[in-house]
């Protein structure tokens, strides 16, 4: 939700209204050249008019719509999705490639449910759609990180490392210990990246479950209403999207 002053300040008619008041006051002062007391009164009236503008927006409900209007989020291009998909398909783990396909399907399904149950101009519709897109983008970002993490350890052969360590364990000379240390360092690198991948994929699974839960709750709702179950799922989605945003910016 935007603050009221930001909502008013980014609303184009606000600048038109303020500009009209400033120009009107300036013209009155320049053309009529009223006495000082009257000139002060004209300026005060102009200030009051500017102050009243947000109240007018609030009274008509426009301010609330501006505050809760969801900002449009970017879409991932088909080319980028294909490139990411090809990269994930080359991984030994099939889960990332599956998640890439599934997350788009689940996001699109939720959008379809929103279109059947809510009016596109409603604040709830805009909020749900924006949050679903934010979660979708977070999952795509996670999958990019998965591809990078797995690529960074793609040349580390854990079977070779384990076999070599088993051979060297019984030796105690200096060169052997140096090799053991090097092998263990490589294994630690692989373990760290694998743990990161596990965390990201688990986060994606949570996101997809919440998208499904929200879609199902909307499917059971009367037209024009967002049920309590859908609201609870959406709040969980928003929390997940917020955590993902903080993680990405860390």
N, C-alpha and C positions, 0 to 999 in steps of 0.2 A: 504494500500500500504506500502510495506517495504521501508526503506531508502536504497540508493544505496549500502552503505558500508555493511549493514546487508545482503542484497541480495547477494553480492559478497562473503561475509564471510561465508555464509551458503551453498554456491554452492560447492559441493565436488571437481570438477575439479580445482577450485581456489587453494585449498590446494595442489593439485597435481602439478599445474603449479608453485606455489611459492616454493614448495619443490624441484622441478627439477632445478629451477634457483639457489637456495641456494646450492644444492649439486654440481651443475656444477661449480659455482664460487669457492666453497671449494676445489674441485678436481684440478681445474686449479692452484689455489694458492699453494696447497700442493704438486702437482706433478711437476709443471713447475718452481715453486719458482721464479717468474718474479721479475724484479727490482721494487722498491717502486712505481715509477711513473706508470709503466705498471700494477702493482697490483691494484693501485688506480683506473686506468681506467677500469679494469675488474670488480671491485666492483661497480663502477658507472653504467656500462652497466647492471649489474645484477639488481640494483635498478630501472633503467629505464624500464627494462623488466617487473618488478613487477608492476610499475606504469601504464604501457601500457596495462596490462591485463584487467582492468575494461573498458578502452577505446575500446579494442577489443570486449569485450562482448556487449558494447553499440552499436558499429558499426554493429554487426551482428543481433541486436534486442534481443539477449539473455537476456541482463540486464533488459530490459523492461518486458519481460516475467517473469523473476524472481521476479521483484518488484511487479507485479500485480497478480502473481500466488496466488490463494486463499489457505490458510492453511486448511488442512482436519480437519473437526470437528467430534467429537465422535457421535456415534449413540446410541439411547436408546434401551436397550435390550427388547425383547418381554416379558420376565419374569417381568421386571420392569414395563412395560406398563400394563400388566395384573393386577399386584398388585395395581398399582395406579388406574386403572379402577375399580377394585372391591371396593376400598376405596371411590371413587367418587360416585359409584352407590348407596352406603349406605346413601348418603346425601339426605335431603329432596328436595334440589334445583336440578333440572335435568340439568341445564346448564353446570356445570363442566364436567359431563360425556359426554355430547354431544360434547363439545369443544375438549375433548381428542380424540374422533374419527374423528371429522371434520378436525382438524389441520393436522393430518397425511395424510388424503385424499387430502387436498389442497396442501400440500407440494409435495406429489407424483405427483399430476396433473401438477404442475408447472414444475417439473423435466421432465415430459413427453413432455410438450410443448417445453422446452429447447432442448430436444433431436430431436424434429421434425424441429425446426427452426434454430438451431445453431450447429456448429461442436463442439464435446466434447473437442477438444484441444484449442478452442478459449478462449481468456482472458475473453470475455463477458460471455461466458457460465460458466466458472469457478467462476466468480464473482457472477453471479446470483444464481448459485447453492449453493455457500457458504453462501450467505446472506439468502437465503430461509431456509437453515439448521440452521443458527444462530437464526432466528426468531422462527423456530419450537422448538428449544431447550429452547428458552425464554418462549414460551407458556407452554411447559411441566413444566418448573421451576415454573411458576406462578400457575399452577394447583396443584403442590406439596404444595405450600404455602397455597392455598385455602383449601386443605385437612387438613393441620395442623391447620389453623385458625378455620375452622368449627369444627374440633375435640376438640379444646380447649374450646369451648362454648357449646358443645353438651349436657352437663348436666345442662345448665342454662335454666330454664323453664320461659320464658317471660310471658306467660299467668298467671302463678302462681304469679309472681312478681307483675304484674299489678293489679291482683285481691287483693293481700295482701296490696299493697300500697293504693288502694282505700278504704280498710277497716280501715287502720291506720290513714288516713289523718285527721280524726276528733279528734284524741287523741293527747294529748300534754305532757304526762308524759315522764320522762327521758328514761325509757326502750323502750318506743314506738319510740322515736326519734332515739335511737341507732339502732333499727331494720329497721327503714325507711332508715337511712344512709347506712346500710349494703345492703339492697335491691337495693338502687339506685346505689351503687358501682357495684353490679353484673350486673345491667342493662347497666351501662356505659361500662363495659368490653365487653358485647355482642355487643353493638352498635359500639364500636371501631373495633372489629374484622369483623363485618358485612360490615362496610365501607371499610375495607381493601379488603375484598372479592369482593365487588362491583367494586372497582378500578381495581383489577387484571383481573376480567372477562371482563370488558370494554376494557382493554388493549388488551386482547386476541381477542376480536371481531374486533378491529382495525387491528390487524395483519392478521386475516383471510380475511378481506375485501381487504387488499392490496395484499395478495397472489392471490386472485381471479382476481383482477384488472390487475395484471401483467400477469397472465395466459391468460386472455382474449385479452390483447394487443398483446401478442406474437402470439396468434392464428390468429390474423388479419394481421400479418406481413409477408412480403415476406421471403422465405427461405434464411438464411444467414444474415438477417438484424434484428437489435433490434430497433423497432420504438420509436418515441419520447414518446408516451404514456407509453410504457413499461419501458423506462428509467426513466420517472418521478415517476412511481409507485415503481421502484426499489430504487430510491433515498429516497423515503419516507420509504420504508422497512428498508434500511440501517440506517436511522435516528432512527426509532423505535427500531431496534436491538441494536443500540448504547445506547439509553436511558435505555433499559432493562438491558444491561450489567452493566451500571453505577449503576442502582438501586440494582442489585444483589450483587454488590461489596461494597455497602454503609454500 
